[in-house]
């Protein structure tokens, strides 16, 4: 399932989170990918940019990892160059590990 931005309200304030809904053993849970602070225009734009890059990378990794001659090391290097600033190395590594296993 694609990741998305959700708004949660704590007290009187709204906060933004990038989340992914995960099915594990028939149970649906929420994996919080990143929190962006209070809901304002700047944080919403950052959250939407993060989600767009996250979903794009997942799609690319799913497609490339299925290739018979897939080179996971090159995929990781390329992903770090293109998506590293927005997503960070840990998230990129997690996506590649999950989808190439």
GILINUR-V720390 format. One line per field, one symbol per residue. phi: phi as a letter, one per 40 degrees, with the letter a starting at -180 (. if undefined). burial: + if it has 16 or more other C-alpha atoms within 10 Angstrom, else -. Layout:
phi=???
burial=???
This chain:
phi=.ccacbbbbbgbbbbbbcbbcbcbfgbcbbbccabbgccadccccccccdcdcccccdcccdccccccbcbcccccccccccbdcccgcccccccccccbc
burial=--++++--------++++++------------++-+-++---++--++-++++++-++--+--++----------+--++--++-++-+-++--++-----
